[in-house]
């Protein structure tokens, strides 16, 4: 596991904890805005983890594909994932 993957894993584990906390907050009848803030924090970590994974992909998988003249498939993958991120 490389540096980006380790950082992404940590962000995902932290997000998981925040999601569990949000669920517990709902069970406890906590203030809605507090629950919403917990959810927003988890979303931020999920976005961070995704960016780290994509960075790792670009620096390793895509770079390797360009070296081996298999770049068009990797470009299509990146375009596909970016369209999902921006919701198109």
N, C-alpha and C positions, 0 to 999 in steps of 0.2 A: 504494500500500500504506500503510495507516495504522499507528499506533503498536502496537496490539495484534497486528496481523498480522506486523509486523517482529519483535516479541518472540516470537511463536509460531514464526516461521520459525527464529529463533536457537535456541529450545528444541528444535525438531525436528532441526536440524542437529547439535546437541550430543548428543541422544539417539541419532541415527544413529551418531555416533562411538563412543558408549558401547556400542551393540549390536555394532559391528564389533570393538571391544576385547574384548567378552565372547566373541565367536566365536574371536578369536585366542587368548584365554586357554584356551579349550577345546582348541584345536589344540595348544597348548603343554603341556597336561596340568596346568594351574594348579589350585590348591586350590579345591575346590568352593564353599566359603563366599565366597571372593573373587569368583568368577564370579557367584554369587548376588547379592552386594552390587552388582556392576556392573549386573546386570539390574534390581535394585530402583531404582537411580539413574536408569536409562533410563525405567522406568515412571513415576517421579515427574515427569520432564521431559515425557513424553507427556501426563500428566494436566494439567500446567501449560499446555502448548500448547493442549489442548482447551478448558480454561477460558478462555484468552485469546481463542480463536476464538469461543466462545459469548458472551463479553462483548461482542466486536465485533458479533456478530450481533444481540444484544439492543439495543445502543446505536444501531445503524444500521438494519438490516433490519426488526426488530420495531417499533421506534419509527416508522419510515416507514409500516409497515402500519397501525398504530393511527391515524395521521394520515389515512389514506386509507380507513378503515373496512373493512380487510381483515385485522382482527386475529384472527379465529377460526382461519384457516389457520396463522398464525404460532404461535398458542398450541398448536395440535395438533402442530406441528413440535417445539416445545420439550418438550412432554409426551413425545413419542416418543423424543427424544434423551435426556431424563432417565431414562426407563425403561430404556434401553440402558445408561446409566452405572451405575444402581443394580442392574441385572441382573434386572429384572422383566419 
